[in-house]
Amino acid sequence: MSVARQVVVEADGGSRGNPGPAGYGAVVIDPATGEPLAEAAEYIGVATNNVAEYRGLIAGLTAAKALFPDAGDALRVHVRMDSKLVVEQMSGRWKIKHPDMKPLAARAAAILPPSSVTYEWIPRAQNKHADRLANEAMDAGRDGRTWEASASTAALDTPSARTASAPPPVQGPPGDQAAGAARARAALAAARGAAAPEGLFPMPGAQEPEPPVEAAPVTGAAAPAPEPSAAPAAEPSEAPVAPAPEPSAAPVASAPESAATPQTGWGSAPDLGAPATLVLLRHGETALTPQKRFSGSGGTDPELSPTGRDQAERAAAHFAALGTVQEIVSSPLRRCRETAAAVAARLGLDVHVDEGLRETDFGAWEGLTFGEVRERHGDDLTAWLASPDAAPTGGGESFAEVAGRVAAARDRIVARYAGRTVLLVTHVTPIKTLVRLALGAPPEALFRMELSAASISAVAYYGDGNASVRLLNDTSHLR
């Protein structure tokens, strides 16, 4: 009877252009010690991120099987990847829609018995080893070289480093500075000489080890941020695939041993990892936009005008050129869904709808200009401008109510897409509210921001609970 063997496979792939020059990396790890047992990487020519990620999975499973050829059904492999698409499809929870993904998934599934492989999604910051291997492969391809294991410097994480870099769970919503400070203090304490617990990568069904008394729990570990040469994080779900070479026997080598090097001072502080970046796109113009009429969620739900459709296409071209958007979430209103659809078609992404991103319900003011509201409902308008708790005439929403549901949507999206870049296609009030909350500004700040149709803003949310406003009302892509 074969002796049961357990290993962890971490795999990643990237494309500098999506599609563009692409490569993958994979590492087989001893789950008890965290030591790398084998590495694989290869430049695969022009391909998409999805193809590169699946190729990384195939290489990792192949390397794991090659390490223990006699294990048979006793080999247990736990795959950890930052590709939600690959993890969910290989776990059987998502359908494989794109025809070019199906043969890659079938190839991966045939390497080992399905019962021998489990899958786990991890944030990109925790997949640093495989990410570095993929980038080494792409760098080698750019220079006309073949990736060589002997020249790789990707195996930088030691068991103690993996443990020390694990900050405690976040408490509090994004922007909670007290929670961020507490997390930083605990992480710094954990980084001072904490020993690695037995079993750094608990396998499914295995008993998780107790952390050392003075060490922070290994939960949501944030590894150091990628090097400047890191591949774009774009990960379109089922993007159109450019022709790529057939999977070949990638270079696989036993990983070199890496000695733990004690760190002192600020150098031992764990990195917070990649933030969840919300790119905020206001929808394109409708017929009501140039007339500056109130147009919320309680009105006629207008479609984009010809100008608005042109703006949506320009925004789509802009994001396609950047290659950084990984997910798209839209308001349920038509003008946003049409704008989001234009971007999604260019990027090959699905559009998810979140009700919390809809515009304010302006009640009886829907369709009126500001001057018409002042003339007909002057007292209500004055109260609305003076207090976030005042609602528009006729049962509309107050700014306080809008802020509550927008904050709830923000928390859902940040939690679901931690470490990823998400395009939110929404409206004036939700975007201004997200910016205001990130800055800790008072409600009256809503009246001191300008947001043009199809403008772009951005806010990043870090693992310590803090937020950073990175862009506001950018319209350069429309010129």
C-alpha positions in Angstrom: 0.0 0.0 0.0 1.4 3.4 -1.0 2.3 5.9 1.7 0.1 8.9 1.7 2.0 12.1 0.6 0.7 15.6 0.8 2.0 18.6 -1.1 0.8 22.2 -1.8 1.0 23.6 -5.4 1.0 27.3 -5.8 0.6 28.4 -9.5 0.3 31.7 -11.4 0.4 33.1 -14.9 0.5 36.5 -16.4 0.2 38.3 -19.7 1.8 41.7 -20.4 -1.0 43.0 -22.6 -3.8 40.4 -22.2 -3.3 39.1 -24.7 0.4 39.7 -24.9 3.8 38.1 -24.0 2.8 35.6 -21.4 4.4 33.1 -18.9 3.6 31.0 -15.9 5.2 29.8 -12.7 4.4 27.0 -10.3 6.0 25.7 -7.1 5.5 22.5 -5.1 5.7 23.1 -1.4 6.0 20.8 1.6 2.9 21.7 3.7 4.6 20.9 7.0 7.7 23.1 6.6 6.8 25.5 3.8 10.0 24.5 1.9 9.8 24.5 -1.9 10.3 21.1 -3.4 10.2 21.9 -7.1 9.7 24.9 -9.4 8.4 25.2 -12.9 8.2 28.2 -15.2 8.0 28.9 -18.9 7.5 31.7 -21.4 4.6 30.7 -23.7 4.5 33.5 -26.3 1.4 35.6 -26.9 -1.5 34.5 -24.7 -4.1 35.8 -22.2 -3.9 35.7 -18.5 -6.4 32.9 -18.3 -4.3 30.7 -20.6 -1.1 31.4 -18.7 -2.8 30.6 -15.3 -4.1 27.3 -16.6 -0.7 26.5 -18.0 0.8 27.2 -14.6 -1.7 24.9 -12.9 -0.9 22.1 -15.4 2.9 22.6 -14.8 2.4 22.5 -11.0 0.3 19.4 -11.0 2.7 17.7 -13.4 5.7 18.6 -11.1 3.9 17.3 -8.0 3.2 14.0 -9.7 6.8 13.7 -10.9 8.1 14.2 -7.4 6.2 11.1 -6.1 5.7 8.8 -9.1 4.9 5.8 -6.9 2.4 7.5 -4.7 -0.5 6.7 -7.0 -3.9 7.6 -5.4 -2.2 8.3 -2.1 -0.9 11.6 -3.3 -2.9 14.6 -2.1 -2.3 17.9 -3.7 -3.8 21.2 -2.4 -3.7 23.9 -5.1 -3.5 27.5 -4.1 -4.0 30.2 -6.8 -5.0 33.8 -6.9 -7.1 33.2 -10.0 -10.7 33.0 -8.9 -11.7 31.8 -12.4 -9.4 28.8 -12.4 -10.1 27.8 -8.8 -13.9 28.0 -9.2 -13.9 26.2 -12.6 -11.6 23.4 -11.5 -13.6 23.0 -8.3 -16.7 22.5 -10.4 -18.6 25.5 -9.0 -18.3 27.6 -12.2 -19.1 26.5 -15.7 -16.3 26.7 -18.3 -17.9 28.8 -21.0 -15.0 29.7 -23.3 -14.1 27.0 -25.8 -10.4 27.7 -25.5 -10.5 27.1 -21.7 -12.1 23.7 -21.9 -9.1 21.7 -23.3 -6.8 23.3 -20.7 -9.1 22.5 -17.9 -9.4 18.9 -19.2 -5.7 18.6 -19.4 -5.3 19.7 -15.8 -8.0 17.4 -14.5 -6.4 14.4 -16.2 -3.0 14.7 -14.4 -4.2 13.3 -11.1 -7.5 11.7 -9.9 -10.0 14.4 -9.1 -10.4 13.1 -5.6 -6.6 13.8 -5.0 -6.7 17.5 -5.7 -8.4 20.3 -3.8 -8.4 24.0 -4.6 -8.2 27.2 -2.6 -8.3 30.9 -3.8 -5.7 33.1 -2.1 -5.0 36.8 -2.4 -2.3 37.7 -5.0 0.0 38.9 -2.2 0.1 35.3 -0.8 1.1 33.9 -4.2 4.3 35.7 -4.5 6.6 32.8 -5.2 4.6 31.6 -8.3 4.1 35.2 -9.4 7.9 35.8 -9.4 8.5 32.6 -11.3 6.0 33.7 -14.0 7.7 37.1 -14.2 11.1 35.5 -14.5 9.8 33.4 -17.4 8.3 36.5 -19.1 11.6 38.4 -18.6 13.5 35.5 -20.1 11.2 35.4 -23.1 11.6 39.1 -23.6 15.3 38.8 -23.7 15.3 35.7 -26.0 16.3 33.4 -23.2 14.8 30.2 -21.7 14.0 30.3 -18.0 16.5 28.3 -16.0 15.9 27.1 -12.5 19.5 27.6 -11.5 19.2 31.3 -12.1 15.9 31.8 -10.4 15.7 34.0 -7.3 12.0 33.4 -6.7 12.4 31.1 -3.7 12.7 34.0 -1.2 10.1 33.0 1.4 11.4 30.9 4.2 9.0 29.1 6.6 9.7 31.7 9.3 9.2 34.5 6.8 5.8 33.1 5.8 4.8 33.0 9.4 6.1 36.4 10.4 4.4 38.1 7.5 0.9 37.0 8.6 -1.0 40.0 10.2 -4.0 39.3 12.4 -7.5 39.5 11.0 -8.8 43.0 10.2 -11.4 44.4 12.6 -13.6 47.3 11.5 -14.7 48.6 8.1 -12.4 50.1 5.5 -11.1 53.4 6.7 -11.0 52.3 10.4 -7.6 53.7 11.4 -7.8 52.3 14.9 -8.1 48.8 13.5 -5.2 49.5 11.1 -2.9 50.6 13.9 -3.8 47.6 16.0 -3.1 45.3 13.1 0.3 46.9 12.5 1.3 46.7 16.2 0.4 43.0 16.3 2.1 42.2 13.0 5.3 43.9 14.2 5.2 41.9 17.4 4.8 38.7 15.4 7.7 39.6 13.2 10.2 39.7 16.0 11.6 36.2 15.9 8.4 34.2 15.8 9.1 30.5 15.1 7.3 28.7 12.3 4.5 26.4 13.5 4.3 22.9 12.3 2.2 22.6 9.2 2.3 26.0 7.5 -0.2 24.9 4.9 -2.9 22.8 6.6 -4.4 20.4 4.1 -8.2 20.1 3.9 -9.5 17.8 6.6 -6.2 18.1 8.6 -6.1 19.5 12.1 -4.9 23.1 12.0 -1.9 23.7 14.2 -2.1 26.0 17.2 -0.1 29.2 16.6 2.7 30.1 19.0 1.7 32.1 22.0 3.4 35.3 20.8 2.8 34.9 17.1 -0.1 36.4 15.1 -2.5 33.8 13.7 -1.7 32.8 10.1 -4.9 34.2 8.6 -5.1 36.2 5.4 -1.3 36.4 5.2 0.0 39.4 3.2 3.3 38.8 1.5 5.6 41.5 0.3 4.2 43.5 -2.7 5.3 42.5 -6.2 8.6 43.8 -7.6 8.3 46.6 -10.2 8.6 44.1 -13.0 5.5 42.2 -11.8 3.0 41.2 -14.5 -0.2 43.2 -14.7 -2.8 41.9 -12.4 -5.5 41.7 -15.0 -7.4 38.5 -14.9 -10.4 38.7 -17.3 -12.9 35.9 -16.9 -13.1 34.0 -20.1 -11.4 36.7 -22.3 -10.9 36.0 -26.0 -7.8 33.9 -26.3 -4.9 34.6 -28.7 -3.2 31.6 -30.3 -0.6 30.1 -27.9 1.8 27.2 -28.2 0.6 23.8 -27.0 1.6 22.9 -23.4 5.0 21.4 -23.4 7.3 19.9 -20.8 8.2 23.0 -18.9 11.6 23.2 -17.1 11.1 21.7 -13.7 13.8 21.7 -11.0 14.1 20.9 -7.4 14.1 24.2 -5.5 17.2 25.4 -3.8 17.2 25.5 0.0 16.9 29.1 1.4 18.3 29.9 4.7 16.2 32.1 7.1 17.8 35.5 7.5 16.8 37.3 10.7 15.3 40.8 10.1 15.4 43.7 12.5 13.8 47.1 12.6 11.4 48.4 10.0 12.6 45.8 7.6 10.7 43.1 9.5 7.4 44.9 9.2 5.0 42.8 7.0 3.7 44.4 3.8 0.0 45.0 3.7 -0.3 43.3 0.3 -2.1 44.5 -2.7 -5.2 46.6 -2.0 -8.6 46.2 -3.3 -8.7 49.0 -5.8 -12.1 50.3 -6.8 -12.0 52.2 -10.1 -15.1 54.4 -10.2 -16.5 55.1 -13.6 -19.5 57.4 -13.9 -21.9 56.3 -16.7 -22.0 58.1 -20.0 -24.4 60.9 -20.8 -28.1 60.4 -21.2 -30.5 62.9 -22.8 -31.0 64.4 -19.3 -27.3 64.9 -18.5 -26.5 68.0 -20.5 -29.7 69.6 -19.2 -28.6 69.0 -15.6 -31.8 67.4 -14.6 -32.2 65.2 -11.5 -32.0 61.7 -12.7 -31.9 59.1 -10.0 -33.3 55.6 -9.4 -36.9 56.7 -9.0 -37.3 58.2 -12.5 -37.5 56.9 -16.1 -34.2 55.0 -16.2 -33.0 56.6 -19.4 -30.6 54.9 -21.9 -27.3 56.3 -23.0 -27.5 59.0 -25.7 -25.2 58.8 -28.8 -22.7 60.9 -27.0 -22.9 58.7 -24.0 -22.4 55.6 -26.1 -19.3 57.2 -27.6 -18.0 58.0 -24.1 -18.6 54.4 -23.0 -16.5 53.1 -26.0 -13.7 55.6 -25.2 -13.7 54.4 -21.6 -13.6 50.8 -22.8 -10.6 51.5 -25.1 -8.9 53.2 -22.2 -9.3 50.2 -19.8 -8.3 47.8 -22.5 -5.1 49.7 -23.1 -4.3 49.7 -19.3 -5.1 46.0 -18.9 -5.6 46.3 -15.1 -9.3 45.8 -14.5 -10.1 42.3 -13.3 -13.8 42.5 -12.4 -16.7 44.7 -13.3 -19.6 45.6 -11.0 -22.4 47.9 -12.1 -25.4 49.7 -10.8 -28.7 48.1 -11.9 -29.8 51.2 -13.8 -29.8 51.0 -17.6 -27.3 53.8 -18.3 -24.7 52.1 -16.1 -25.3 48.6 -17.4 -24.9 49.9 -21.0 -21.6 51.7 -20.0 -20.4 48.6 -18.2 -21.4 46.3 -21.2 -19.2 48.4 -23.5 -16.2 47.9 -21.2 -16.9 44.2 -20.6 -17.2 43.5 -24.3 -13.7 45.0 -24.9 -12.1 43.2 -21.9 -14.0 39.8 -22.1 -15.3 40.2 -18.6 -18.7 39.5 -17.0 -20.7 42.3 -15.4 -22.0 41.8 -11.9 -24.8 44.0 -10.6 -25.0 45.4 -7.1 -28.2 47.2 -6.0 -26.2 49.3 -3.6 -24.6 51.2 -6.4 -27.8 52.7 -7.8 -28.3 56.5 -7.8 -30.3 58.4 -5.2 -34.0 58.2 -5.4 -34.9 61.9 -5.9 -38.6 61.5 -5.3 -40.7 64.3 -6.9 -37.6 66.0 -8.2 -36.9 63.3 -10.8 -36.6 64.9 -14.2 -36.5 68.5 -12.9 -33.7 71.0 -13.1 -32.3 72.6 -9.9 -34.0 75.8 -10.7 -37.4 74.1 -11.2 -37.0 72.3 -7.9 -36.2 75.6 -6.2 -39.3 77.2 -7.7 -41.6 74.3 -6.8 -40.2 72.9 -3.6 -38.0 75.6 -2.2 -38.3 74.8 1.5 -37.6 71.1 0.9 -34.6 71.9 -1.3 -33.1 74.2 1.4 -33.5 71.5 4.0 -31.9 68.9 1.7 -28.9 71.2 1.2 -28.5 71.8 4.9 -28.8 68.3 6.3 -27.8 64.8 5.1 -30.9 63.4 6.9 -33.3 65.5 4.8 -35.0 63.6 1.9 -36.2 65.1 -1.4 -39.9 65.9 -1.7 -42.2 62.9 -2.1 -40.4 60.2 -0.3 -36.9 60.2 -1.9 -33.7 59.1 -0.2 -31.6 61.3 2.1 -27.8 61.4 1.6 -27.5 59.6 4.9 -29.6 56.7 3.6 -27.6 56.6 0.4 -24.3 56.6 2.3 -25.5 53.6 4.4 -26.2 51.4 1.4 -23.2 52.6 -0.6 -20.9 51.8 2.4 -22.5 48.3 2.7 -21.9 47.7 -1.1 -18.3 48.9 -0.7 -17.7 46.5 2.2 -19.2 43.6 0.2 -17.1 44.4 -2.9 -13.8 44.9 -1.0 -14.3 41.7 0.9 -15.1 39.7 -2.2 -12.4 41.1 -4.4 -9.6 41.6 -1.9 -6.3 42.4 -3.6 -8.0 42.9 -7.0 -8.8 45.9 -9.3 -12.6 46.3 -9.7 -14.3 48.6 -12.1 -17.5 50.1 -10.5 -19.8 51.6 -13.0 -22.2 53.9 -11.1 -23.5 57.4 -10.6 -22.6 60.8 -9.2 -23.8 60.4 -5.6 -22.4 56.9 -5.0 -18.9 57.9 -6.4 -18.9 61.1 -4.3 -20.0 59.2 -1.3 -17.2 56.6 -1.7 -14.6 59.4 -2.0 -16.0 61.3 0.9 -16.0 58.2 3.2 -12.4 57.4 2.2 -11.3 60.9 3.0 -13.3 61.0 6.3 -14.9 64.2 5.0 -18.2 65.7 6.2 -21.4 65.2 4.2 -21.2 68.7 2.8 -18.1 67.6 0.8 -20.6 66.1 -1.6 -21.4 69.5 -2.9 -17.7 70.4 -3.4 -16.8 67.7 -6.0 -17.2 67.8 -9.7 -17.9 64.6 -11.6 -18.3 64.7 -15.3 -20.1 62.0 -17.4 -17.8 59.0 -18.0 -15.2 60.4 -15.6 -12.9 58.1 -13.7 -12.0 58.2 -10.0 -10.3 55.6 -7.9 -10.0 54.5 -4.2 -7.7 51.8 -2.9 -8.7 49.8 0.3 -5.8 48.1 2.2 -5.8 45.1 4.4 -5.2 47.2 7.5 -8.6 49.0 7.1 -7.3 52.2 5.6 -8.3 53.8 2.3 -6.4 56.0 -0.2 -8.0 58.2 -2.8 -5.9 57.9 -6.0 -7.9 59.7 -8.7 -10.9 62.0 -9.0 -12.9 63.1 -12.1 -10.3 62.1 -14.7 -11.6 62.7 -18.2 -8.4 62.5 -20.2 -9.6 59.4 -22.0 -12.4 61.3 -23.5 -10.2 63.8 -25.4 
